[in-house]
Amino acid sequence: MSARTDRGQRSLTSSILERNARVVVFHPDDDDGLTLTNHLRRMGFDVERCWPPTDTLPEKTDLVFRALLPEERAPKGEWSGPDAPPVICVVAYENPTFIDQAIKMGSDGIVTTPIRASGLLSTVVMALYHSKRARQHVQRIAKLEQKLLDSRHLQEAKNILMTMHRVSEREAYDMLRAQAMEKRVTIDDICHSVIQAGEVLQIARGMPPEDGREKG
């Protein structure tokens, strides 16, 4: 491995650790819970420990450690979804039953008891890193979906103007752009207005809307 690549990897890990992430540890008040909390604090994290797990998470939680109980159901609400913090489950036994249970709970990692310092840092860094990447993917998909929707709105608005004013597609687009510049709004905003106006005209003429839906 080159020195340049090695420096880049260290920098990535450092950037994650330098965030002073807030970690919530849901673990019984025993030796493992205390050991885990102390290890995380030595790593530089802001740690809060409590038990039992709560339905809502403390504000600005970046990472959760959760002791996994047998037959425990997956939490909902703040514990799930694209904005939820990553969860690392703490299990007593590394067997398929506990692993399957952790997967169903949406766990981003597993540590076993008794708690050891070895491997804990890498588990934390990987969970935070992959959680960040997952959020970035969700945001990118949302932007692409919005872009696709905007493109459909643009085409629909151009078709309405082409029909109403008997102009070319380029002329219809220029009309939309001119209106957007004059009103200081986005072209998509103008497209929405044109589409709504077109639907009103269709209803006034007793015609069904272009998408085939009946208006109540």
ABEGO torsion letter per residue (X at the ends): XBAAAAAAAAAAAAAAAAAGBBBBBBBBBBAAAAAAAAAAAAAGBBBBBBOBBBABBBBGBABBBBBBBBGBBBBBEAABEAABBBBBBBBABBBAAAAAAAAAAGBAEBBBOBBBABGAAAAAAAAAAAAAAAAAAAAAAAAAAAAAAAAAAAAAAAAAAAAAAGBBAAAAAAAAAAAAAAAGBBAAAAAAAAAAAAAAAAAAAGBBBAAGBBBX
